[in-house]
């Protein structure tokens, strides 16, 4: 049955339904205006320092000349990428960077999880906060200071560690000039400086685990170890996977300051990585387009790894990053 005027009413209703969300959305914005004001500095930061500089990757396809600018520089397509991939240095950089990246993932990434689990088992709140503060502190120490301390401890002649080895009757080890010890020293410095800071997110994830699950596990006779294995770890598994995926996005990224300060003529063969190479070619030799191509290659590798890891995580039933 057709109701007279139904079409006009329906049309009016549709128009009303279409126009209703806008005032509601505007109302929500006005209601939460202070939250948007708080959001503004963060949004401006990402817009100015993260998204706007991405425009600069254009120069990796040009022979960029600073006095001509991006709009006036000559386009050369993938010429810089071809030059980089056919350079003998490419494989050396890939090997050195990959070795450090794998060592970081194998030895550094699990440590914050282990430390967070150990801190979570402490019953004394005061002792727990003291240890947390103690292990956070190295994060705020600059790499210049860290490398200076390493030189004090591990130099051949005056190093405290080598003096101890000599007193115990062992041969001194030239840690700072050794190619074999370079990756070990770099990884150990990262572990000492960043492990405590990395526990923050895992401690927050542990705090969100449902306490009733522990009570149920205790009623079933589970001890501390079984509670950790069957309740705690599954409770933070999603956080671990997300942070692992994000870590893969930085697979070829190394700390430039740390590597630059630790590299010398004796260990340069294993110490040169993409970050130091970009600095040497881009800043010191003025090859801006070539160094931009190297940097873009790193970013593409990180993006591919993130996409693959995210897809695998979703296939295994996890949420993933997106």
DAUR-V994693 format. One record per run of one state. SS is the DSSP state (@ for helix, = for strand, . for the rest). FROM is the first residue (numbers start at 1). TO is the last residue. If there is no record, write none. Layout:
BEGIN
<<SS;FROM;TO> <SS;FROM;TO>>
END
This chain:
BEGIN
<<.;1;5> <@;6;31> <.;32;32> <@;33;61> <=;62;63> <.;64;68> <@;69;72> <.;73;73> <=;74;75> <.;76;78> <@;79;85> <.;86;87> <@;88;121> <.;122;124> <@;125;140> <.;141;142> <@;143;154> <.;155;159> <@;160;167> <.;168;174> <@;175;177> <.;178;178> <@;179;207> <.;208;210> <@;211;219> <.;220;223> <@;224;248> <.;249;255> <@;256;262> <.;263;267> <@;268;271> <.;272;273> <@;274;284> <.;285;287> <@;288;315> <.;316;322>>
END
